[in-house]
């Protein structure tokens, strides 16, 4: 029974008493005497959906966020009625619906409250636009913390804050500024070591108050549409994030080169300058896999065209760059120049593909080319047309990837920075205004781009980037955090934003390393690269208005530091690629804030700086000038200092030395970290041997190495290699077991195993139960051995 103070319901704003209850195929319906209908759908044992209708009518059930292959199913479901409430039971949860107020309480099977309504659902009619402003308020539990919500430029713990979701072009945004470029209305609540998640799937402008206005109330509301939210129960944060990610989807594996280092600027032109840029990377031996061309490669900023004066032969240039190991990425914006002699505009006009105002005329807005029209990407026919535009564009030039920018959509010289709210959209057969379609406009643009690029770079894998996003956009594109600033504060913001995005189901993300606006000094640039090489998307990008921002743009010391860390990125690519595979297969974020890693330790609940890269590498950037080190929190357990080999016991703050050429990096004991040799680009060298750094632990640990052809789709037909390693350590013994799966045959035949932190001297080695003379294993003083990649059990004994 819901026992908190009874609430007064005034007029027809709030639901009243339940007068009808029935069930239908895993759905439960509750109707009040005030015309409200609550539909509860059991998706899985720990995942539920709540929809509220007013005036007895639900809106058409359609969402761009939900993945078509989201899993469902449960193994137990029953309901019962008591004098005061209705109760629904799964094998993990019990849901109480109060008969008098329609308020909902969700508990575990032991009766511990996970989440409960305060006022619950309420609404107000929107007299200006029609429809309702729909609202939901929840009781904030004791010591509750909140996480998620995408790329918010604020503290990782949202307790006491209010945020909005309205994708916005925020050039040079500041700390705490909101909203930004993404609308991801998903948050995680944590209290009493129980985590849950709520995804408010509503594409109108949404608002979230995490105990800001009232310290004991959390609320969320939308300017229109339906109160439609999903509830996920952990109790581990990891389970919540994985459940949400399963619902909204993950991308396919990118080509491995997409995880390399990328160089971008607004803008690299003409062709001579692009070639000089590429030449400098190879001359200075600084690894790089991609060069980006911003809007100035176009003919008068017309999408799908080339400025023939600046780039007289794009195909030859791109082909020459590819021979030198560089992929070329170009920008495409949504604004199509109003020009009847421009073929893209002509096609859009003739086929009625452009968005219109409420009274019928085509919407015009100023972007880089001047007056522009905007395709309605919410129309399936328009998406198909847009995807098709990439055919000749890619084939004629040999392009490798596409970058969608300004797709909020950004419109210049208007106070709102975007399209007028009365602009109309098809919304896949559910016609609506821009109020509803704004947050998903960029998502549907990049969806169409993804479909086109995927089709026309086949048999290679596509690589697409977007600035604007709604929940689920991760299925189509990687992203970055937008137009940041070259300041130390923004280095902190980038760190927090990328962690938060990974917690919000969107792992393929990075920042403009070094800052987009203004100019970093060498120290700030070096420190940002040291952070950026641990972000899934690693790209330097700048406006170019304040100076150069290439790795060699500062002094020789900075160039050396930047080279050293980019080389580290390339060495760690097999580890990063394995993390990406886990993200795709299991929804595991590629970066993990400390609260995700160890929610039982309350010291992690408000940490912003430290994060886990993959599963086993702890990273903490230096975020202030003139630092020779910093205090940081080491999570519980034992960790190997990456630079010194020192083993430290976690569970407390520690001072870590980190002069300008280092940042704090620790490896979890028992971890097995695969490493490539340094390459100037992915595929430059044939891999002759895989290096495995094995970090000693007294106890057991699991590690995984995923490999495939690094591009193409054979991996979907079994053409992959999965090696699961089980490490067991004793005082004078190490056992390493390997379990293999997949048909992919790697180019290398041996592992070079570096045993790090071994507390004994090696006396004997057995491989698959056969003793092997030490001299055959090339053991040296660094505890390094070489063995066949096909071993099953490696047994090392010591003295």
VENPEKA-V263850 format. One record per helix or strand of 2 or more residues. SS is the DSSP state (helix for helix, strand for strand). FROM is the first residue (numbers start at 1). LEN is the number of residues. If there is no record, write none. Layout:
ss/from/len
SS/FROM/LEN
SS/FROM/LEN
This chain:
ss/from/len
strand/18/7
strand/27/6
strand/37/8
strand/47/8
strand/77/5
strand/85/6
strand/93/6
strand/104/5
strand/113/13
strand/132/8
strand/145/4
strand/162/4
strand/182/2
strand/186/6
strand/194/7
strand/206/5
strand/217/6
strand/227/7
helix/237/12
helix/256/4
strand/261/3
helix/271/13
strand/290/4
helix/295/3
helix/314/10
strand/327/7
strand/335/3
helix/343/8
strand/365/3
strand/370/6
helix/380/9
helix/390/8
strand/401/5
strand/424/2
strand/432/2
helix/434/24
strand/464/3
strand/469/2
helix/473/3
strand/478/3
helix/488/16
strand/509/2
strand/512/2
helix/522/11
strand/538/3
helix/556/16
helix/573/14
strand/591/3
helix/594/4
helix/602/3
strand/611/3
strand/617/4
strand/629/6
strand/638/4
strand/647/3
strand/652/6
strand/664/5
strand/672/4
strand/689/7
strand/699/9
helix/714/4
strand/721/10
strand/733/9
strand/750/7
strand/762/6
strand/770/3
helix/774/4
strand/784/5
strand/793/6
